[in-house]
Amino acid sequence: MTEKEYADALDKIKKGLATKVRIFVPANACPVCTALEGVYEFDDAPKLPPEGCSCLNGPMAMYAPVLDQYGP
């Protein structure tokens, strides 16, 4: 994914029902991507793709919504 595609994905999550954003990283990701794994406030979320990533097939870190609010 390109930097713009990552930015668009984060923007889409912000506009949805999510209250925060999670950076999900598979077990076989590089140390740079692995270090970013966790839950962030929208304004504190690191930009993806991370600089210095050494994943074999490109950056593996992904944004995912945190849905901790329930419907009416």
mmCIF file as Biopython writes it, N, C-alpha, C and O atoms, coordinates in Angstrom:
data_model
#
loop_
_atom_site.group_PDB
_atom_site.id
_atom_site.type_symbol
_atom_site.label_atom_id
_atom_site.label_alt_id
_atom_site.label_comp_id
_atom_site.label_asym_id
_atom_site.label_entity_id
_atom_site.label_seq_id
_atom_site.pdbx_PDB_ins_code
_atom_site.Cartn_x
_atom_site.Cartn_y
_atom_site.Cartn_z
_atom_site.occupancy
_atom_site.B_iso_or_equiv
_atom_site.auth_seq_id
_atom_site.auth_asym_id
_atom_site.pdbx_PDB_model_num
ATOM 1   N N  . MET A ? 1  ? 0.833   -1.183  0.000  1.0 0.0 1  A 1 
ATOM 2   C CA . MET A ? 1  ? 0.000   0.000   0.000  1.0 0.0 1  A 1 
ATOM 3   C C  . MET A ? 1  ? 0.876   1.243   0.000  1.0 0.0 1  A 1 
ATOM 4   O O  . MET A ? 1  ? 1.983   1.247   0.538  1.0 0.0 1  A 1 
ATOM 5   N N  . THR A ? 2  ? 0.362   2.281   -0.607 1.0 0.0 2  A 1 
ATOM 6   C CA . THR A ? 2  ? 1.091   3.541   -0.633 1.0 0.0 2  A 1 
ATOM 7   C C  . THR A ? 2  ? 0.790   4.345   0.629  1.0 0.0 2  A 1 
ATOM 8   O O  . THR A ? 2  ? -0.137  4.026   1.374  1.0 0.0 2  A 1 
ATOM 9   N N  . GLU A ? 3  ? 1.579   5.386   0.858  1.0 0.0 3  A 1 
ATOM 10  C CA . GLU A ? 3  ? 1.351   6.251   2.018  1.0 0.0 3  A 1 
ATOM 11  C C  . GLU A ? 3  ? -0.046  6.867   1.958  1.0 0.0 3  A 1 
ATOM 12  O O  . GLU A ? 3  ? -0.706  6.993   2.990  1.0 0.0 3  A 1 
ATOM 13  N N  . LYS A ? 4  ? -0.502  7.248   0.777  1.0 0.0 4  A 1 
ATOM 14  C CA . LYS A ? 4  ? -1.844  7.821   0.613  1.0 0.0 4  A 1 
ATOM 15  C C  . LYS A ? 4  ? -2.918  6.789   0.940  1.0 0.0 4  A 1 
ATOM 16  O O  . LYS A ? 4  ? -3.917  7.124   1.577  1.0 0.0 4  A 1 
ATOM 17  N N  . GLU A ? 5  ? -2.732  5.554   0.520  1.0 0.0 5  A 1 
ATOM 18  C CA . GLU A ? 5  ? -3.711  4.507   0.814  1.0 0.0 5  A 1 
ATOM 19  C C  . GLU A ? 5  ? -3.815  4.271   2.323  1.0 0.0 5  A 1 
ATOM 20  O O  . GLU A ? 5  ? -4.911  4.066   2.844  1.0 0.0 5  A 1 
ATOM 21  N N  . TYR A ? 6  ? -2.680  4.300   3.024  1.0 0.0 6  A 1 
ATOM 22  C CA . TYR A ? 6  ? -2.703  4.163   4.480  1.0 0.0 6  A 1 
ATOM 23  C C  . TYR A ? 6  ? -3.432  5.351   5.109  1.0 0.0 6  A 1 
ATOM 24  O O  . TYR A ? 6  ? -4.250  5.174   6.011  1.0 0.0 6  A 1 
ATOM 25  N N  . ALA A ? 7  ? -3.132  6.570   4.629  1.0 0.0 7  A 1 
ATOM 26  C CA . ALA A ? 7  ? -3.786  7.768   5.159  1.0 0.0 7  A 1 
ATOM 27  C C  . ALA A ? 7  ? -5.293  7.714   4.916  1.0 0.0 7  A 1 
ATOM 28  O O  . ALA A ? 7  ? -6.075  8.080   5.793  1.0 0.0 7  A 1 
ATOM 29  N N  . ASP A ? 8  ? -5.702  7.262   3.737  1.0 0.0 8  A 1 
ATOM 30  C CA . ASP A ? 8  ? -7.130  7.132   3.426  1.0 0.0 8  A 1 
ATOM 31  C C  . ASP A ? 8  ? -7.797  6.104   4.336  1.0 0.0 8  A 1 
ATOM 32  O O  . ASP A ? 8  ? -8.928  6.307   4.778  1.0 0.0 8  A 1 
ATOM 33  N N  . ALA A ? 9  ? -7.104  5.005   4.617  1.0 0.0 9  A 1 
ATOM 34  C CA . ALA A ? 9  ? -7.654  3.970   5.501  1.0 0.0 9  A 1 
ATOM 35  C C  . ALA A ? 9  ? -7.855  4.520   6.906  1.0 0.0 9  A 1 
ATOM 36  O O  . ALA A ? 9  ? -8.885  4.265   7.530  1.0 0.0 9  A 1 
ATOM 37  N N  . LEU A ? 10 ? -6.881  5.273   7.408  1.0 0.0 10 A 1 
ATOM 38  C CA . LEU A ? 10 ? -7.004  5.859   8.741  1.0 0.0 10 A 1 
ATOM 39  C C  . LEU A ? 10 ? -8.150  6.868   8.772  1.0 0.0 10 A 1 
ATOM 40  O O  . LEU A ? 10 ? -8.913  6.904   9.738  1.0 0.0 10 A 1 
ATOM 41  N N  . ASP A ? 11 ? -8.279  7.674   7.741  1.0 0.0 11 A 1 
ATOM 42  C CA . ASP A ? 11 ? -9.358  8.651   7.666  1.0 0.0 11 A 1 
ATOM 43  C C  . ASP A ? 11 ? -10.722 7.969   7.666  1.0 0.0 11 A 1 
ATOM 44  O O  . ASP A ? 11 ? -11.655 8.438   8.318  1.0 0.0 11 A 1 
ATOM 45  N N  . LYS A ? 12 ? -10.836 6.871   6.941  1.0 0.0 12 A 1 
ATOM 46  C CA . LYS A ? 12 ? -12.090 6.120   6.884  1.0 0.0 12 A 1 
ATOM 47  C C  . LYS A ? 12 ? -12.455 5.573   8.266  1.0 0.0 12 A 1 
ATOM 48  O O  . LYS A ? 12 ? -13.624 5.593   8.651  1.0 0.0 12 A 1 
ATOM 49  N N  . ILE A ? 13 ? -11.466 5.088   9.008  1.0 0.0 13 A 1 
ATOM 50  C CA . ILE A ? 13 ? -11.705 4.581   10.356 1.0 0.0 13 A 1 
ATOM 51  C C  . ILE A ? 13 ? -12.168 5.715   11.272 1.0 0.0 13 A 1 
ATOM 52  O O  . ILE A ? 13 ? -13.085 5.532   12.072 1.0 0.0 13 A 1 
ATOM 53  N N  . LYS A ? 14 ? -11.532 6.893   11.155 1.0 0.0 14 A 1 
ATOM 54  C CA . LYS A ? 14 ? -11.911 8.045   11.979 1.0 0.0 14 A 1 
ATOM 55  C C  . LYS A ? 14 ? -13.359 8.442   11.758 1.0 0.0 14 A 1 
ATOM 56  O O  . LYS A ? 14 ? -14.046 8.829   12.703 1.0 0.0 14 A 1 
ATOM 57  N N  . LYS A ? 15 ? -13.828 8.351   10.534 1.0 0.0 15 A 1 
ATOM 58  C CA . LYS A ? 15 ? -15.179 8.781   10.187 1.0 0.0 15 A 1 
ATOM 59  C C  . LYS A ? 15 ? -16.238 7.734   10.519 1.0 0.0 15 A 1 
ATOM 60  O O  . LYS A ? 15 ? -17.432 8.018   10.424 1.0 0.0 15 A 1 
ATOM 61  N N  . GLY A ? 16 ? -15.826 6.538   10.902 1.0 0.0 16 A 1 
ATOM 62  C CA . GLY A ? 16 ? -16.761 5.469   11.225 1.0 0.0 16 A 1 
ATOM 63  C C  . GLY A ? 16 ? -17.133 5.471   12.698 1.0 0.0 16 A 1 
ATOM 64  O O  . GLY A ? 16 ? -17.134 6.520   13.341 1.0 0.0 16 A 1 
ATOM 65  N N  . LEU A ? 17 ? -17.444 4.306   13.227 1.0 0.0 17 A 1 
ATOM 66  C CA . LEU A ? 17 ? -17.869 4.162   14.614 1.0 0.0 17 A 1 
ATOM 67  C C  . LEU A ? 17 ? -16.713 3.948   15.581 1.0 0.0 17 A 1 
ATOM 68  O O  . LEU A ? 17 ? -16.927 3.840   16.788 1.0 0.0 17 A 1 
ATOM 69  N N  . ALA A ? 18 ? -15.503 3.885   15.070 1.0 0.0 18 A 1 
ATOM 70  C CA . ALA A ? 18 ? -14.344 3.605   15.921 1.0 0.0 18 A 1 
ATOM 71  C C  . ALA A ? 18 ? -14.065 4.757   16.875 1.0 0.0 18 A 1 
ATOM 72  O O  . ALA A ? 18 ? -14.285 5.922   16.545 1.0 0.0 18 A 1 
ATOM 73  N N  . THR A ? 19 ? -13.585 4.419   18.050 1.0 0.0 19 A 1 
ATOM 74  C CA . THR A ? 19 ? -13.203 5.424   19.032 1.0 0.0 19 A 1 
ATOM 75  C C  . THR A ? 19 ? -11.688 5.606   19.081 1.0 0.0 19 A 1 
ATOM 76  O O  . THR A ? 19 ? -11.190 6.636   19.537 1.0 0.0 19 A 1 
ATOM 77  N N  . LYS A ? 20 ? -10.972 4.604   18.611 1.0 0.0 20 A 1 
ATOM 78  C CA . LYS A ? 20 ? -9.507  4.644   18.546 1.0 0.0 20 A 1 
ATOM 79  C C  . LYS A ? 20 ? -9.092  3.802   17.351 1.0 0.0 20 A 1 
ATOM 80  O O  . LYS A ? 20 ? -9.926  3.198   16.676 1.0 0.0 20 A 1 
ATOM 81  N N  . VAL A ? 21 ? -7.787  3.773   17.102 1.0 0.0 21 A 1 
ATOM 82  C CA . VAL A ? 21 ? -7.269  2.958   16.010 1.0 0.0 21 A 1 
ATOM 83  C C  . VAL A ? 21 ? -6.216  1.996   16.573 1.0 0.0 21 A 1 
ATOM 84  O O  . VAL A ? 21 ? -5.415  2.362   17.432 1.0 0.0 21 A 1 
ATOM 85  N N  . ARG A ? 22 ? -6.240  0.785   16.077 1.0 0.0 22 A 1 
ATOM 86  C CA . ARG A ? 22 ? -5.255  -0.229  16.459 1.0 0.0 22 A 1 
ATOM 87  C C  . ARG A ? 22 ? -4.311  -0.429  15.272 1.0 0.0 22 A 1 
ATOM 88  O O  . ARG A ? 22 ? -4.735  -0.434  14.116 1.0 0.0 22 A 1 
ATOM 89  N N  . ILE A ? 23 ? -3.043  -0.590  15.578 1.0 0.0 23 A 1 
ATOM 90  C CA . ILE A ? 23 ? -2.101  -1.016  14.543 1.0 0.0 23 A 1 
ATOM 91  C C  . ILE A ? 23 ? -1.893  -2.500  14.775 1.0 0.0 23 A 1 
ATOM 92  O O  . ILE A ? 23 ? -1.362  -2.930  15.798 1.0 0.0 23 A 1 
ATOM 93  N N  . PHE A ? 24 ? -2.330  -3.264  13.792 1.0 0.0 24 A 1 
ATOM 94  C CA . PHE A ? 24 ? -2.247  -4.716  13.819 1.0 0.0 24 A 1 
ATOM 95  C C  . PHE A ? 24 ? -1.002  -5.133  13.039 1.0 0.0 24 A 1 
ATOM 96  O O  . PHE A ? 24 ? -0.739  -4.615  11.953 1.0 0.0 24 A 1 
ATOM 97  N N  . VAL A ? 25 ? -0.241  -6.067  13.597 1.0 0.0 25 A 1 
ATOM 98  C CA . VAL A ? 25 ? 0.990   -6.528  12.960 1.0 0.0 25 A 1 
ATOM 99  C C  . VAL A ? 25 ? 1.049   -8.049  13.045 1.0 0.0 25 A 1 
ATOM 100 O O  . VAL A ? 25 ? 0.972   -8.599  14.143 1.0 0.0 25 A 1 
ATOM 101 N N  . PRO A ? 26 ? 1.183   -8.751  11.902 1.0 0.0 26 A 1 
ATOM 102 C CA . PRO A ? 26 ? 1.315   -10.204 11.932 1.0 0.0 26 A 1 
ATOM 103 C C  . PRO A ? 26 ? 2.597   -10.645 12.648 1.0 0.0 26 A 1 
ATOM 104 O O  . PRO A ? 26 ? 3.537   -9.861  12.785 1.0 0.0 26 A 1 
ATOM 105 N N  . ALA A ? 27 ? 2.630   -11.878 13.095 1.0 0.0 27 A 1 
ATOM 106 C CA . ALA A ? 27 ? 3.776   -12.409 13.853 1.0 0.0 27 A 1 
ATOM 107 C C  . ALA A ? 27 ? 5.078   -12.403 13.059 1.0 0.0 27 A 1 
ATOM 108 O O  . ALA A ? 27 ? 6.155   -12.337 13.652 1.0 0.0 27 A 1 
ATOM 109 N N  . ASN A ? 28 ? 5.002   -12.470 11.736 1.0 0.0 28 A 1 
ATOM 110 C CA . ASN A ? 28 ? 6.229   -12.536 10.930 1.0 0.0 28 A 1 
ATOM 111 C C  . ASN A ? 28 ? 6.675   -11.173 10.414 1.0 0.0 28 A 1 
ATOM 112 O O  . ASN A ? 28 ? 7.473   -11.098 9.480  1.0 0.0 28 A 1 
ATOM 113 N N  . ALA A ? 29 ? 6.173   -10.099 11.010 1.0 0.0 29 A 1 
ATOM 114 C CA . ALA A ? 29 ? 6.561   -8.742  10.601 1.0 0.0 29 A 1 
ATOM 115 C C  . ALA A ? 29 ? 7.950   -8.405  11.135 1.0 0.0 29 A 1 
ATOM 116 O O  . ALA A ? 29 ? 8.441   -9.037  12.070 1.0 0.0 29 A 1 
ATOM 117 N N  . CYS A ? 30 ? 8.571   -7.403  10.529 1.0 0.0 30 A 1 
ATOM 118 C CA . CYS A ? 30 ? 9.909   -6.965  10.947 1.0 0.0 30 A 1 
ATOM 119 C C  . CYS A ? 30 ? 9.832   -6.244  12.299 1.0 0.0 30 A 1 
ATOM 120 O O  . CYS A ? 30 ? 8.741   -5.890  12.747 1.0 0.0 30 A 1 
ATOM 121 N N  . PRO A ? 31 ? 10.972  -6.025  12.947 1.0 0.0 31 A 1 
ATOM 122 C CA . PRO A ? 31 ? 10.981  -5.349  14.250 1.0 0.0 31 A 1 
ATOM 123 C C  . PRO A ? 31 ? 10.409  -3.920  14.208 1.0 0.0 31 A 1 
ATOM 124 O O  . PRO A ? 31 ? 9.801   -3.472  15.179 1.0 0.0 31 A 1 
ATOM 125 N N  . VAL A ? 32 ? 10.598  -3.214  13.102 1.0 0.0 32 A 1 
ATOM 126 C CA . VAL A ? 32 ? 10.083  -1.842  12.997 1.0 0.0 32 A 1 
ATOM 127 C C  . VAL A ? 32 ? 8.554   -1.860  13.038 1.0 0.0 32 A 1 
ATOM 128 O O  . VAL A ? 32 ? 7.944   -1.085  13.774 1.0 0.0 32 A 1 
ATOM 129 N N  . CYS A ? 33 ? 7.938   -2.736  12.254 1.0 0.0 33 A 1 
ATOM 130 C CA . CYS A ? 33 ? 6.475   -2.849  12.256 1.0 0.0 33 A 1 
ATOM 131 C C  . CYS A ? 33 ? 5.973   -3.370  13.600 1.0 0.0 33 A 1 
ATOM 132 O O  . CYS A ? 33 ? 4.982   -2.864  14.126 1.0 0.0 33 A 1 
ATOM 133 N N  . THR A ? 34 ? 6.641   -4.366  14.157 1.0 0.0 34 A 1 
ATOM 134 C CA . THR A ? 34 ? 6.234   -4.963  15.424 1.0 0.0 34 A 1 
ATOM 135 C C  . THR A ? 34 ? 6.235   -3.929  16.554 1.0 0.0 34 A 1 
ATOM 136 O O  . THR A ? 34 ? 5.375   -3.975  17.435 1.0 0.0 34 A 1 
ATOM 137 N N  . ALA A ? 35 ? 7.189   -3.004  16.534 1.0 0.0 35 A 1 
ATOM 138 C CA . ALA A ? 35 ? 7.283   -1.987  17.580 1.0 0.0 35 A 1 
ATOM 139 C C  . ALA A ? 35 ? 6.088   -1.037  17.579 1.0 0.0 35 A 1 
ATOM 140 O O  . ALA A ? 35 ? 5.831   -0.378  18.586 1.0 0.0 35 A 1 
ATOM 141 N N  . LEU A ? 36 ? 5.357   -0.953  16.475 1.0 0.0 36 A 1 
ATOM 142 C CA . LEU A ? 36 ? 4.219   -0.038  16.372 1.0 0.0 36 A 1 
ATOM 143 C C  . LEU A ? 36 ? 2.909   -0.654  16.842 1.0 0.0 36 A 1 
ATOM 144 O O  . LEU A ? 36 ? 1.918   0.058   17.003 1.0 0.0 36 A 1 
ATOM 145 N N  . GLU A ? 37 ? 2.887   -1.966  17.066 1.0 0.0 37 A 1 
ATOM 146 C CA . GLU A ? 37 ? 1.643   -2.650  17.413 1.0 0.0 37 A 1 
ATOM 147 C C  . GLU A ? 37 ? 1.050   -2.084  18.695 1.0 0.0 37 A 1 
ATOM 148 O O  . GLU A ? 37 ? 1.751   -1.901  19.690 1.0 0.0 37 A 1 
ATOM 149 N N  . GLY A ? 38 ? -0.264  -1.807  18.658 1.0 0.0 38 A 1 
ATOM 150 C CA . GLY A ? 38 ? -0.944  -1.297  19.837 1.0 0.0 38 A 1 
ATOM 151 C C  . GLY A ? 38 ? -2.150  -0.467  19.465 1.0 0.0 38 A 1 
ATOM 152 O O  . GLY A ? 38 ? -2.527  -0.388  18.296 1.0 0.0 38 A 1 
ATOM 153 N N  . VAL A ? 39 ? -2.758  0.155   20.469 1.0 0.0 39 A 1 
ATOM 154 C CA . VAL A ? 39 ? -3.947  0.986   20.296 1.0 0.0 39 A 1 
ATOM 155 C C  . VAL A ? 39 ? -3.554  2.440   20.519 1.0 0.0 39 A 1 
ATOM 156 O O  . VAL A ? 39 ? -2.815  2.761   21.450 1.0 0.0 39 A 1 
ATOM 157 N N  . TYR A ? 40 ? -4.054  3.311   19.657 1.0 0.0 40 A 1 
ATOM 158 C CA . TYR A ? 40 ? -3.697  4.725   19.691 1.0 0.0 40 A 1 
ATOM 159 C C  . TYR A ? 40 ? -4.932  5.609   19.579 1.0 0.0 40 A 1 
ATOM 160 O O  . TYR A ? 40 ? -5.930  5.227   18.968 1.0 0.0 40 A 1 
ATOM 161 N N  . GLU A ? 41 ? -4.852  6.791   20.174 1.0 0.0 41 A 1 
ATOM 162 C CA . GLU A ? 41 ? -5.809  7.849   19.876 1.0 0.0 41 A 1 
ATOM 163 C C  . GLU A ? 41 ? -5.544  8.241   18.421 1.0 0.0 41 A 1 
ATOM 164 O O  . GLU A ? 41 ? -4.422  8.095   17.936 1.0 0.0 41 A 1 
ATOM 165 N N  . PHE A ? 42 ? -6.554  8.732   17.733 1.0 0.0 42 A 1 
ATOM 166 C CA . PHE A ? 42 ? -6.388  9.048   16.322 1.0 0.0 42 A 1 
ATOM 167 C C  . PHE A ? 42 ? -5.217  10.001  16.059 1.0 0.0 42 A 1 
ATOM 168 O O  . PHE A ? 42 ? -4.434  9.788   15.133 1.0 0.0 42 A 1 
ATOM 169 N N  . ASP A ? 43 ? -5.105  11.030  16.863 1.0 0.0 43 A 1 
ATOM 170 C CA . ASP A ? 43 ? -4.045  12.023  16.636 1.0 0.0 43 A 1 
ATOM 171 C C  . ASP A ? 43 ? -2.648  11.507  16.981 1.0 0.0 43 A 1 
ATOM 172 O O  . ASP A ? 43 ? -1.652  12.102  16.569 1.0 0.0 43 A 1 
ATOM 173 N N  . ASP A ? 44 ? -2.566  10.419  17.724 1.0 0.0 44 A 1 
ATOM 174 C CA . ASP A ? 44 ? -1.274  9.869   18.142 1.0 0.0 44 A 1 
ATOM 175 C C  . ASP A ? 44 ? -0.821  8.676   17.306 1.0 0.0 44 A 1 
ATOM 176 O O  . ASP A ? 44 ? 0.289   8.176   17.489 1.0 0.0 44 A 1 
ATOM 177 N N  . ALA A ? 45 ? -1.662  8.223   16.401 1.0 0.0 45 A 1 
ATOM 178 C CA . ALA A ? 45 ? -1.330  7.032   15.602 1.0 0.0 45 A 1 
ATOM 179 C C  . ALA A ? 45 ? -0.143  7.313   14.682 1.0 0.0 45 A 1 
ATOM 180 O O  . ALA A ? 45 ? -0.131  8.321   13.975 1.0 0.0 45 A 1 
ATOM 181 N N  . PRO A ? 46 ? 0.850   6.432   14.689 1.0 0.0 46 A 1 
ATOM 182 C CA . PRO A ? 46 ? 1.990   6.603   13.796 1.0 0.0 46 A 1 
ATOM 183 C C  . PRO A ? 46 ? 1.553   6.483   12.334 1.0 0.0 46 A 1 
ATOM 184 O O  . PRO A ? 46 ? 0.602   5.772   12.009 1.0 0.0 46 A 1 
ATOM 185 N N  . LYS A ? 47 ? 2.255   7.182   11.481 1.0 0.0 47 A 1 
ATOM 186 C CA . LYS A ? 47 ? 1.967   7.087   10.046 1.0 0.0 47 A 1 
ATOM 187 C C  . LYS A ? 47 ? 2.489   5.761   9.517  1.0 0.0 47 A 1 
ATOM 188 O O  . LYS A ? 47 ? 3.566   5.298   9.893  1.0 0.0 47 A 1 
ATOM 189 N N  . LEU A ? 48 ? 1.713   5.176   8.651  1.0 0.0 48 A 1 
ATOM 190 C CA . LEU A ? 48 ? 2.123   3.960   7.958  1.0 0.0 48 A 1 
ATOM 191 C C  . LEU A ? 48 ? 2.272   4.283   6.484  1.0 0.0 48 A 1 
ATOM 192 O O  . LEU A ? 48 ? 1.544   5.145   5.992  1.0 0.0 48 A 1 
ATOM 193 N N  . PRO A ? 49 ? 3.151   3.658   5.766  1.0 0.0 49 A 1 
ATOM 194 C CA . PRO A ? 49 ? 4.080   2.620   6.188  1.0 0.0 49 A 1 
ATOM 195 C C  . PRO A ? 49 ? 5.207   3.212   7.031  1.0 0.0 49 A 1 
ATOM 196 O O  . PRO A ? 49 ? 5.590   4.366   6.836  1.0 0.0 49 A 1 
ATOM 197 N N  . PRO A ? 50 ? 5.734   2.429   7.962  1.0 0.0 50 A 1 
ATOM 198 C CA . PRO A ? 50 ? 6.790   2.952   8.828  1.0 0.0 50 A 1 
ATOM 199 C C  . PRO A ? 50 ? 8.125   3.055   8.098  1.0 0.0 50 A 1 
ATOM 200 O O  . PRO A ? 50 ? 8.485   2.200   7.289  1.0 0.0 50 A 1 
ATOM 201 N N  . GLU A ? 51 ? 8.830   4.107   8.404  1.0 0.0 51 A 1 
ATOM 202 C CA . GLU A ? 51 ? 10.159  4.294   7.822  1.0 0.0 51 A 1 
ATOM 203 C C  . GLU A ? 51 ? 11.108  3.261   8.422  1.0 0.0 51 A 1 
ATOM 204 O O  . GLU A ? 51 ? 11.103  3.050   9.635  1.0 0.0 51 A 1 
ATOM 205 N N  . GLY A ? 52 ? 11.909  2.626   7.601  1.0 0.0 52 A 1 
ATOM 206 C CA . GLY A ? 52 ? 12.857  1.623   8.071  1.0 0.0 52 A 1 
ATOM 207 C C  . GLY A ? 52 ? 12.316  0.206   8.079  1.0 0.0 52 A 1 
ATOM 208 O O  . GLY A ? 52 ? 12.996  -0.711  8.539  1.0 0.0 52 A 1 
ATOM 209 N N  . CYS A ? 53 ? 11.100  0.011   7.575  1.0 0.0 53 A 1 
ATOM 210 C CA . CYS A ? 53 ? 10.515  -1.330  7.521  1.0 0.0 53 A 1 
ATOM 211 C C  . CYS A ? 53 ? 11.379  -2.250  6.662  1.0 0.0 53 A 1 
ATOM 212 O O  . CYS A ? 53 ? 11.855  -1.864  5.595  1.0 0.0 53 A 1 
ATOM 213 N N  . SER A ? 54 ? 11.572  -3.479  7.154  1.0 0.0 54 A 1 
ATOM 214 C CA . SER A ? 54 ? 12.350  -4.456  6.402  1.0 0.0 54 A 1 
ATOM 215 C C  . SER A ? 54 ? 11.564  -5.746  6.153  1.0 0.0 54 A 1 
ATOM 216 O O  . SER A ? 54 ? 12.158  -6.802  5.936  1.0 0.0 54 A 1 
ATOM 217 N N  . CYS A ? 55 ? 10.233  -5.664  6.183  1.0 0.0 55 A 1 
ATOM 218 C CA . CYS A ? 55 ? 9.411   -6.834  5.876  1.0 0.0 55 A 1 
ATOM 219 C C  . CYS A ? 55 ? 9.703   -7.290  4.448  1.0 0.0 55 A 1 
ATOM 220 O O  . CYS A ? 55 ? 9.855   -6.462  3.549  1.0 0.0 55 A 1 
ATOM 221 N N  . LEU A ? 56 ? 9.780   -8.588  4.241  1.0 0.0 56 A 1 
ATOM 222 C CA . LEU A ? 56 ? 10.174  -9.126  2.944  1.0 0.0 56 A 1 
ATOM 223 C C  . LEU A ? 56 ? 9.266   -8.706  1.786  1.0 0.0 56 A 1 
ATOM 224 O O  . LEU A ? 56 ? 9.753   -8.422  0.691  1.0 0.0 56 A 1 
ATOM 225 N N  . ASN A ? 57 ? 7.962   -8.666  2.016  1.0 0.0 57 A 1 
ATOM 226 C CA . ASN A ? 57 ? 7.016   -8.313  0.949  1.0 0.0 57 A 1 
ATOM 227 C C  . ASN A ? 57 ? 6.418   -6.935  1.140  1.0 0.0 57 A 1 
ATOM 228 O O  . ASN A ? 57 ? 5.318   -6.673  0.653  1.0 0.0 57 A 1 
ATOM 229 N N  . GLY A ? 58 ? 7.105   -6.056  1.828  1.0 0.0 58 A 1 
ATOM 230 C CA . GLY A ? 58 ? 6.602   -4.718  2.098  1.0 0.0 58 A 1 
ATOM 231 C C  . GLY A ? 58 ? 5.994   -4.631  3.482  1.0 0.0 58 A 1 
ATOM 232 O O  . GLY A ? 58 ? 5.826   -5.645  4.159  1.0 0.0 58 A 1 
ATOM 233 N N  . PRO A ? 59 ? 5.665   -3.422  3.904  1.0 0.0 59 A 1 
ATOM 234 C CA . PRO A ? 59 ? 5.142   -3.215  5.256  1.0 0.0 59 A 1 
ATOM 235 C C  . PRO A ? 59 ? 3.929   -4.088  5.549  1.0 0.0 59 A 1 
ATOM 236 O O  . PRO A ? 59 ? 3.031   -4.225  4.717  1.0 0.0 59 A 1 
ATOM 237 N N  . MET A ? 60 ? 3.913   -4.672  6.734  1.0 0.0 60 A 1 
ATOM 238 C CA . MET A ? 60 ? 2.831   -5.574  7.117  1.0 0.0 60 A 1 
ATOM 239 C C  . MET A ? 60 ? 1.911   -4.965  8.170  1.0 0.0 60 A 1 
ATOM 240 O O  . MET A ? 60 ? 0.862   -5.535  8.470  1.0 0.0 60 A 1 
ATOM 241 N N  . ALA A ? 61 ? 2.282   -3.826  8.731  1.0 0.0 61 A 1 
ATOM 242 C CA . ALA A ? 61 ? 1.436   -3.170  9.728  1.0 0.0 61 A 1 
ATOM 243 C C  . ALA A ? 61 ? 0.189   -2.623  9.045  1.0 0.0 61 A 1 
ATOM 244 O O  . ALA A ? 61 ? 0.249   -2.126  7.921  1.0 0.0 61 A 1 
ATOM 245 N N  . MET A ? 62 ? -0.952  -2.723  9.745  1.0 0.0 62 A 1 
ATOM 246 C CA . MET A ? 62 ? -2.225  -2.262  9.178  1.0 0.0 62 A 1 
ATOM 247 C C  . MET A ? 62 ? -3.024  -1.531  10.243 1.0 0.0 62 A 1 
ATOM 248 O O  . MET A ? 62 ? -2.927  -1.842  11.429 1.0 0.0 62 A 1 
ATOM 249 N N  . TYR A ? 63 ? -3.813  -0.557  9.811  1.0 0.0 63 A 1 
ATOM 250 C CA . TYR A ? 63 ? -4.752  0.102   10.712 1.0 0.0 63 A 1 
ATOM 251 C C  . TYR A ? 63 ? -6.002  -0.757  10.844 1.0 0.0 63 A 1 
ATOM 252 O O  . TYR A ? 63 ? -6.435  -1.386  9.879  1.0 0.0 63 A 1 
ATOM 253 N N  . ALA A ? 64 ? -6.572  -0.781  12.031 1.0 0.0 64 A 1 
ATOM 254 C CA . ALA A ? 64 ? -7.840  -1.470  12.279 1.0 0.0 64 A 1 
ATOM 255 C C  . ALA A ? 64 ? -8.628  -0.647  13.285 1.0 0.0 64 A 1 
ATOM 256 O O  . ALA A ? 64 ? -8.039  -0.060  14.193 1.0 0.0 64 A 1 
ATOM 257 N N  . PRO A ? 65 ? -9.944  -0.590  13.145 1.0 0.0 65 A 1 
ATOM 258 C CA . PRO A ? 65 ? -10.742 0.199   14.084 1.0 0.0 65 A 1 
ATOM 259 C C  . PRO A ? 65 ? -10.866 -0.472  15.451 1.0 0.0 65 A 1 
ATOM 260 O O  . PRO A ? 65 ? -10.876 -1.699  15.552 1.0 0.0 65 A 1 
ATOM 261 N N  . VAL A ? 66 ? -10.960 0.335   16.487 1.0 0.0 66 A 1 
ATOM 262 C CA . VAL A ? 66 ? -11.297 -0.147  17.819 1.0 0.0 66 A 1 
ATOM 263 C C  . VAL A ? 66 ? -12.749 0.240   18.045 1.0 0.0 66 A 1 
ATOM 264 O O  . VAL A ? 66 ? -13.080 1.422   18.139 1.0 0.0 66 A 1 
ATOM 265 N N  . LEU A ? 67 ? -13.596 -0.747  18.129 1.0 0.0 67 A 1 
ATOM 266 C CA . LEU A ? 67 ? -15.038 -0.534  18.261 1.0 0.0 67 A 1 
ATOM 267 C C  . LEU A ? 67 ? -15.468 -0.862  19.675 1.0 0.0 67 A 1 
ATOM 268 O O  . LEU A ? 67 ? -15.931 -1.971  19.945 1.0 0.0 67 A 1 
ATOM 269 N N  . ASP A ? 68 ? -15.318 0.089   20.579 1.0 0.0 68 A 1 
ATOM 270 C CA . ASP A ? 68 ? -15.677 -0.184  21.961 1.0 0.0 68 A 1 
ATOM 271 C C  . ASP A ? 68 ? -16.946 0.524   22.402 1.0 0.0 68 A 1 
ATOM 272 O O  . ASP A ? 68 ? -17.257 0.564   23.592 1.0 0.0 68 A 1 
ATOM 273 N N  . GLN A ? 69 ? -17.684 1.087   21.439 1.0 0.0 69 A 1 
ATOM 274 C CA . GLN A ? 69 ? -18.988 1.649   21.748 1.0 0.0 69 A 1 
ATOM 275 C C  . GLN A ? 69 ? -20.057 0.718   21.197 1.0 0.0 69 A 1 
ATOM 276 O O  . GLN A ? 69 ? -19.872 0.089   20.155 1.0 0.0 69 A 1 
ATOM 277 N N  . TYR A ? 70 ? -21.159 0.638   21.897 1.0 0.0 70 A 1 
ATOM 278 C CA . TYR A ? 70 ? -22.244 -0.224  21.473 1.0 0.0 70 A 1 
ATOM 279 C C  . TYR A ? 70 ? -23.385 0.634   20.947 1.0 0.0 70 A 1 
ATOM 280 O O  . TYR A ? 70 ? -23.501 1.812   21.285 1.0 0.0 70 A 1 
ATOM 281 N N  . GLY A ? 71 ? -24.202 0.045   20.138 1.0 0.0 71 A 1 
ATOM 282 C CA . GLY A ? 71 ? -25.332 0.746   19.541 1.0 0.0 71 A 1 
ATOM 283 C C  . GLY A ? 71 ? -26.354 1.183   20.583 1.0 0.0 71 A 1 
ATOM 284 O O  . GLY A ? 71 ? -26.208 0.898   21.771 1.0 0.0 71 A 1 
ATOM 285 N N  . PRO A ? 72 ? -27.395 1.881   20.120 1.0 0.0 72 A 1 
ATOM 286 C CA . PRO A ? 72 ? -28.403 2.417   21.043 1.0 0.0 72 A 1 
ATOM 287 C C  . PRO A ? 72 ? -29.172 1.346   21.785 1.0 0.0 72 A 1 
ATOM 288 O O  . PRO A ? 72 ? -30.048 1.661   22.590 1.0 0.0 72 A 1 
#
